[in-house]
Each structure stands twice: as structure tokens, then as C-alpha cells.
Amino acid sequence: MALQISNTISSSSSESTPPPLELCYETMNGSCVKSPYSPGPRMLLYIVFGFGAVLAVFGNLLVIISVLHFKQLHSPTNFLIASLACADFLVGVTVMPFSMVRSVESCWYFGDSFCTFHTCCDVAFCYSSLCHLCFISIDRYIAVTDPLVYPTKFTVSVSRMCISISWILSVVYSGALLYTGAHDDGLEEVAQALYCIGRCQLVLNQDWVLTDFLLFFTPTLVMITLYSKIFLVARKQAQKVEASVNNSESSSETYKARVAKRERKAAKTLGVTVVAFLISWLPYIVDSFFDAYLGIMTPSFVYEILAWFAYYNSSLNPLIYAVFYPWFRRAIKLILTGKVLKDSSSTINLFSQKA
């Protein structure tokens, strides 16, 4: 009887013993604890995240090739779109694949130096996209409110200047944020307590979080204001077009109506792009702000969800263009069928057929 009780106690004791923790680096002291997924969810996450990365790379590459190859697309607006696609393409190449491994494996296997570079790219390309979208909203505002004078106001050289500003400011800001070490001033003890080998998550003090917040919302307010005005003007123009058709006005008035209609359509498409960007990034930015000022530590799985919600924005823009731009669908067809390799392909009229 005593033996049976002893066996029962030891059996219960062994059952209550928690399983050993898995570490990111089993042979290293100070390794982060690993939180592995079971095989099914793990494979599903790799498929979902991998699909987003592939779509970001190849979708945006198609946008870049289309704009740069076909001469008919060489316009200030399209150059801004191509540069925006370049930022999203680089997110797909330098950010998403490594974040995918971090999110699924719950460990960072690429070293501290590359963690800093990876985060720098993440920040730079996000703000580059935001700057591009802000300049695009300015471009669309001028195009819709004064379509006949627009070609003399927003030229290719102005577009290039906007592109340069977008990239330079974003790279300088991300470099200053990460490589100077200013991002965790005053939080050195917290950063040290949270640090473990196999972790790549930025610790930001309140000053930098506030700066991030303002840098995100200032261009956002500019875009919301401009697009609100654009759609008010567009509605008035649509009413004038209807009146001109009913009154059979002159051919010059009809031409003005056609130009205004084309610019309104482009503004609508790019407005959808802006809304998609804001919806994708807003939860992540707001969460970071509340984390810093309310002392909340977002659970890692919530952080990863918000981060990937934002990353997926880089995959959305080519899909938006494919839905709203017939010329982009035709350009894709020409690229994928190899017809762009012909000498005369750059002069093909992409607007001659509806796709």
C-alpha cells in the first residue's frame, strides 16, 4: 500500500512538472525563449506571409517596369507611382522575408547588426511611402482643380524633386533614429532588461514615439484635406460636364470636360491607395503611441499582427492599379508575354484598347 501511494505521488509529480522551455539558441546563455507554433498553423503562416512578400516583390516590379519602359507612361504622376512602388518593392525584398521568419519562429536568427539594418529599412520605406503619397495628393489636387494649367505647374523636374525629398528625408530620419542610439535614451535599463539573444524589437522613448506620431499624422492630415477638396471639386465638375452635354457646348468646352474627367478618375484611384495605406498603418502607429504613453506592453502576437497588417500594404498597391487602371493590365500582359523585348514595344499605345 505504501508503495502504491509512493508511486501515485511520484506519477502526479512528474505529470505536474512543466515541459522544458525551448530556446532560440540552445547553446547560448541569455537566449530568448522560443514560442513555437504547431506544424499546421506554422505552415499556414509561412504561406500567408510568404504570399504577401512575393506579391509585394513581383507586383511592384511590374509597376516599375511598366512606368519606366513604356514612353506613354512617362508623366510626373507615374514617376511618383513608380518610386512609391520601389519603396514597396524594397519592403518585399529587405523587410518581409526576415520578419516572416521572426513572426513564425518567434526568434531572430540574423544577428544584432542586421536587426538594426532591417529595422532601419522598415522605418525608411514606411516614411518614404508616406511622403510619396503626400506628394501624389498635392499632384492630384493641382490636376483636378486646374487641369489645363497643371502640366506647366507639376513638371517632370518637380516630380523628381519630390521623389528625392521623399527618399532623402526618410533615410536620414531612420538612420538618425537607429544608428545614433537616441531612440532608447532614458530607457537603457528597460532595453537591457528586455534584451535577449534572438530578439529584434525596437524600444522607443516617448520623444521618438511622439515624433513618429507627428510625422505620420501631419502628412495624413494634408492628404485628407486635399482629397476632401478634390472630391468636392470633382462633384462640381461632374455637374458642369452633365450641363455641357445637355447644352451641346463647344468642342473646347468638351475637351476641358474630358481632361477634367480623366484627372478625376486618376484622383479617385490614388485616393483609394491613400486610404489603403492609412487603414494598414494606423493601428500600428496608434498602438505604438499608447504603448509609450500609457505604459502598456503589447503582447508579441498582437504586435506581429499589427506589423503584418502594415506590411501587407506594400502588396496592395499593384492590385489597386490592376483593378482601376486598364493601361496597367495591358502593360502586365505585354510584360508577361515577353512582347516588351521587341524594339518598338516602348512606343505601344496602352490606351488604345480597354482591358
ABEGO torsion letter per residue (X at the ends): XAAAAAAAAAAAAAAABBBBBBBABAABBGBBBBBBBBAAAAAAAAAAAAAAAAAAAAAAAAAAAAAAABAAABBAAAAAAAAAAAAAAAAAAAAAAAAAAAAAAGBBAAEAAAAAAAAAAAAAAAAAAAAAAAAAAAAAAAAAABAAAAAAABBAAAAAAAAAAAAAAAAAAAAAAAAAGAAABGAAAAAAAABBBGBBBBBBBAAAAAAAAAAAAAAAAAAAAAAAAAAAAAAAAAAAAAAAAAAGBBAAAAAAAAAAAAAAAAAAAAAAAAAAAAAAAAAAAAAAAAAAAAGBBBBAAAAAAAAAAAAAAAAAAAAAAAAABAAAAAAAAAAAAGAAABAAAAABBAAABBX
